[in-house]
Amino acid sequence: RQFLSFDQWDVHEDDIPEIDAILSLPDISESFQKYLHHPRNPSRNRQTLYLLGFPRVACNSSRCGGNACICDADPAQAAGRPASLYDWDANGTALLETAKAHLRSLDAFGLVECF
């Protein structure tokens, strides 16, 4: 699960061992459920997270794919845990409304997947 250290996944370096252990469970259904409900799952409400905005995780020795680097090279600027930045359970409705307001203020918005 080397992908956990890729920039675009935004998994904090300290969270990689725990999330990797969850993804290593032999029962894929159990693994999926645990990952889905993990409190520092960077996939939760991902597009809403992008619309709200967040500081990227800090770069380290295993991050950054050359010119495609999206991690934050300045550790002072990197909050490091985008998955923990917002409390989706307590503030989900307000966060969604803020994200929708941000979306309405844009002239354009697109989604791109890189593999």
N, C-alpha and C positions, 0 to 999 in steps of 0.2 A: 504494500500500500504506500509506495513511494509518493503517490500523488498528494498525500496529506501535507507534504512539505512544499508543494508547488504554490507559487504566489497566489494564483487565482482562487485557491480554496480558503485562504484566510484563516487557517488553523494556527493558533498560537503555538509556539515551539513547546511550551510546557504541557499543552493539551494533547499533543500527538500520541504519546504512549497510551493514554487512556482511550482515546478514540480508536487507535489501532487495535487495542485489545478487544474492543466492542466489535470491530469489523472482522476480527479473527475468530469469533465464536463459530463453532461448527454448525449450529442451527441457524440458517440464513434468516428465517422468520424472526427468531429471537434477536439476532444481530440487527436486523432492520428496525425492529421496534425500539430497541435500546438506543440506537443511533438517532432515530427520529425524535425521541423524547429526551435526549441528552441535553442538559442545560447550556452547554457551550457548543452546540451544533451550529456551525456556520452556514448551513443550508436552510435553516428555518427562516421563512419569509424573505428569501434571498432578494427577490426583485424589489420588495418594499424597502429592504435594507439599502439597496443601491439608490433608491429614490430619496430616502432620508439622508443619506450620506454617512460616511464613517471613515476614520483614519485607517490606513492599511496596517497590516502586521509589519514588524521590523524585518529587514533583510538579515539573513544569516548565511552560513557556509553552504547550506543546501538549497537556498532560495535564489531566485532570480535567473531567468532564462535569457540572458544577454540583452538584446535590444527590446525584448518583450517584458522587461522587468516592471512589475507593478507593486512590489513591496516597497516599504519606506526605508530608504537608505540612511535616513537620519533618525537614530533611535529616540532622540528627544521629541520628534514629531509623531512617532508611531505609538498609538495607544495600545496596540497589540492584540486586543481581543474584541474584534467587531461583533462576534457572536454574543458577547456579554454586554454590549453597549446599551441595548434597549431591553426593557422588561415587557416582553410580548404578552405575558399572562396578565399583568396588572394594567398595562396601558395600551393593549392591542388596538382598540377602537380609535383612540386619539392618535396613535402612531400611523394607522391607516389613513385617517383624515389628513394628517400632515403630509404624508407621501402623496396622496391624491392632489393636494393643493400644489405641491412641488411639480407634479406631472402636468397639471393644468397651466402652470406658468412657463412651461417649456415650449419652444417652437417645434421641436421634434424630439422623439425618443425612440431608440432602436435597441434591439437585442442581438447580440452576436455570440455564437458559441465557437470556441477554438479547441480543436482536438489535434 
